[in-house]
Amino acid sequence: MDKKEAIKELKFEKNISAGVMEQLGTTKALREIVAIQQKKRTQTYDTAIEALEKQIPIKMKDMRVVNDFSGRYYTCIGTCPICGEENIYRNSNYCHKCGQALDWEEVNNNEL
């Protein structure tokens, strides 16, 4: 199972467990216990989904080439597409501010 499939399954399970709670015909005390458990379960699902989504690389915004003093290609920098952190260098696989996985597509000096 890849990351996208795991996210889909977690979201599905989250919705199913919310529906089960609505269908219970139990006493008020049991409903409160179930509600607390459901809230914790929902938070767990949300945390897991968020963590998995951050592991799926997203293409950088505003990528640009940085040349050395003699005008030759040195590296690329860009902006995080999630939090907007600027000047992230190409050797970074993750944004150091929000933790999002970054996808550095191949860049030519001619393309920028």
N, C-alpha and C positions, 0 to 999 in steps of 0.2 A: 504494500500500500504506500503510495507516495504522499507527499505533504498535502496536496490539494484534495486528494480523496479523504485523508484523515480529517481535514477541516470540514468537508461536506458531511461526513459521518457524525462528527461532534455536534454540528449545528442541528442535524436531524434528531439525534438523541436528546438534545436540549429541548427541542420542541415537543417530542413525544412525552418526556417526563413532566412537562408543564401540563399537557393534556390529561395525563393519568391523575394528577392531583385534583383537577377540576371534577373528575368523575367519581371520586371517592365519596361514599355516603356514610361517613363516620362521625363520631362525636366531635364536639368543638375542640377538646384537648388534643385529640389525635390529629385533627386538622392543623392545629397550631404546630405540633411536632413535625408533621409532614411539610408544612410551609417553611419551617426553619431549615429542614433538610433540603428542600427544593431550592431555597435561596443559596445555600452553600454549594449545592450541585451546579446551579446556574453560574455562580461565580467561578467555580472550577472550570466549567466548560468555556466560559468567556476568556479566562486566563490561558487555557490551552490553545484555543483558537487564535488568540492574539499572538502567542509565542510562535505558533506554527506559521502564521501569516508573515511574521517578520523574517522567517527563514527563507522565504521565497524571494529570490533576487528581483529587484525592480530596476529598470533602466534609469540611469542618472539624468538629471536635468542640467541644462546649460553647460554641457561639456565643452571644454576648450583646451587647446594645445598650449603648453608652456615650452618655449624655446630657451636654449642656453644663450650665453652672451655672444656666441658666434652665429646665432640664428638657426642652429640645428635643433631637431626635436629633442626634448628632454623628458617630458611626461605630460599627462592630462590631469585636469582638475574639473570638478563639477559640483553640483548642488544636490543634496538629498531630496528625493521626490516626496518624502513623507513630512519631515520636519523643517526643511528649507535650510539646513546647515550648509554653509558655503565653503568653497575651497577645500573640498575633500580630494585627496590625492588618489591617483589610480591604483596604488598599491594597497589601498584600504578595501577589504571585502565587505565591511560593515560600517554603517554610520556610527561615529564615536559618540554622537549625542543621543540618538533614539534606538540604535541597535538594529536598524533595518538592513537586511542583506542587499548588497548593491550589485547591479549587473553593468559591467563596463563593456559595452559593445566595441568592436574594433573601430579604431579612429585613425583616419588619415589626415595629414596636414591639409590636404586638398578638400576634405569634407567639412572642415570647420571654418 
